[in-house]
Amino acid sequence: MESVGSTSIAHKGNGWCTLIEASEIGDSKPPFWIQLHAGMFNFQYLDEKEPLTVLPDDGVRLPDGCKLTAWEPKVYCTFDVESVNEDDIEQMVRAALESYYGLAPNCKIKVTTEKLA
């Protein structure tokens, strides 16, 4: 997977939100969403168990400064990433797509960026 651009949109104060979605990723995998906004990394959480143990086991490295702020089993998970550098945020997003969701390299995703009030 190739990425182009910056993940600085995840930092507080810029007022922008990026939403990444995929709905057609294969019969055995559910659709998902990932959101980067105002210092947070928020995404659809597929598991029952606590994210701090599940995500590293699934190949998602949680960098220094990344703090779990909220989660609900099989619904969502939110991390504060305000103090995480851009490269580490990009690696978290990439690992979530490739390792946690099992996204194939040729899968189509929809990326929407919007300015929030």
Backbone torsions as a table, in degrees:
resi	resn	phi	psi	omega
1	MET	NA	132.2	179.1
2	GLU	-106.1	136.4	175.8
3	SER	-119.0	145.8	179.7
4	VAL	-133.9	136.0	177.7
5	GLY	112.6	-160.3	-173.3
6	SER	-128.8	147.8	175.3
7	THR	-97.5	13.4	-179.2
8	SER	-61.9	-12.5	176.9
9	ILE	-61.5	-20.3	-179.3
10	ALA	-77.7	-6.5	-176.6
11	HIS	-89.3	145.6	-176.2
12	LYS	-59.4	150.3	171.4
13	GLY	91.9	-10.5	-177.7
14	ASN	-89.0	-17.0	174.9
15	GLY	76.8	4.9	-179.7
16	TRP	-102.4	152.5	178.0
17	CYS	-133.1	133.7	175.0
18	THR	-114.7	130.8	179.0
19	LEU	-118.5	127.0	177.2
20	ILE	-113.3	126.3	-177.7
21	GLU	-135.5	149.5	170.7
22	ALA	-141.9	132.2	-178.9
23	SER	-117.7	-16.1	-178.6
24	GLU	-121.7	75.5	-176.8
25	ILE	-113.7	15.5	177.9
26	GLY	116.8	157.2	-175.8
27	ASP	-64.7	-33.0	-173.8
28	SER	-89.8	-4.6	-176.7
29	LYS	-118.7	136.9	179.7
30	PRO	-77.0	159.0	172.6
31	PRO	-65.6	163.3	-179.1
32	PHE	-149.6	169.7	174.4
33	TRP	-143.0	149.1	175.1
34	ILE	-133.9	137.7	-179.9
35	GLN	-129.3	133.0	172.8
36	LEU	-116.6	122.2	-177.3
37	HIS	-164.5	135.3	168.4
38	ALA	45.6	50.3	176.4
39	GLY	78.9	16.6	179.7
40	MET	-130.7	152.2	174.4
41	PHE	-120.5	107.7	-173.6
42	ASN	-119.5	135.1	-178.4
43	PHE	-154.8	162.5	178.2
44	GLN	-67.9	123.7	-177.1
45	TYR	-103.8	126.1	-171.5
46	LEU	-96.5	-4.6	-171.1
47	ASP	-111.2	164.8	176.3
48	GLU	-88.6	-34.3	-174.0
49	LYS	-80.7	162.6	-177.2
50	GLU	-59.3	131.1	-174.1
51	PRO	-59.4	-31.8	-177.5
52	LEU	-65.6	-18.5	174.8
53	THR	-101.2	-37.3	-176.5
54	VAL	-70.4	-48.4	-173.4
55	LEU	-61.2	-48.6	176.6
56	PRO	-60.4	-36.8	177.2
57	ASP	-64.9	-27.4	179.2
58	ASP	-93.6	10.6	175.0
59	GLY	91.8	9.7	178.1
60	VAL	-99.6	104.1	179.1
61	ARG	-75.8	129.3	178.7
62	LEU	-97.6	107.6	-174.4
63	PRO	-69.8	162.5	174.6
64	ASP	-55.6	138.6	180.0
65	GLY	92.1	-11.8	179.3
66	CYS	-84.1	121.4	-175.3
67	LYS	-123.6	127.4	174.9
68	LEU	-68.2	124.4	-178.7
69	THR	-111.4	-27.5	-179.8
70	ALA	-164.1	150.8	173.4
71	TRP	-165.2	154.4	175.2
72	GLU	-136.9	127.4	-177.5
73	PRO	-52.2	132.9	177.0
74	LYS	59.5	22.2	178.7
75	VAL	-129.3	-68.8	-176.5
76	TYR	-152.6	167.5	177.3
77	CYS	-148.6	134.6	-178.4
78	THR	-128.6	131.5	176.3
79	PHE	-119.4	139.8	169.3
80	ASP	-80.5	122.3	-179.5
81	VAL	-122.4	18.4	-176.8
82	GLU	-56.6	-38.7	-177.0
83	SER	-95.8	11.4	-179.7
84	VAL	-95.0	136.4	-179.1
85	ASN	-72.1	160.6	-173.9
86	GLU	-60.2	-39.3	179.7
87	ASP	-62.1	-40.2	179.6
88	ASP	-69.7	-35.3	176.3
89	ILE	-64.6	-44.2	177.9
90	GLU	-59.3	-42.2	179.3
91	GLN	-65.2	-36.7	176.7
92	MET	-63.1	-45.2	179.8
93	VAL	-63.5	-47.1	179.4
94	ARG	-59.4	-45.1	179.6
95	ALA	-65.9	-37.7	177.1
96	ALA	-61.8	-45.4	-179.4
97	LEU	-65.3	-49.3	-173.0
98	GLU	-82.2	-45.5	-173.4
99	SER	-93.0	-48.6	-175.8
100	TYR	-73.6	-48.4	-180.0
101	TYR	-88.4	-14.7	179.3
102	GLY	67.3	36.1	-177.4
103	LEU	-68.1	128.7	177.5
104	ALA	-74.4	149.6	-178.6
105	PRO	-57.2	-28.5	-178.0
106	ASN	-96.5	8.6	-178.8
107	CYS	-70.7	141.5	177.3
108	LYS	-87.0	131.7	174.6
109	ILE	-123.7	156.7	177.8
110	LYS	-111.5	127.5	178.1
111	VAL	-118.3	124.0	-179.9
112	THR	-123.4	131.3	176.5
113	THR	-122.6	132.1	180.0
114	GLU	-142.8	151.3	176.1
115	LYS	-85.4	125.3	179.4
116	LEU	-96.8	150.6	-178.7
117	ALA	-72.0	NA	NA
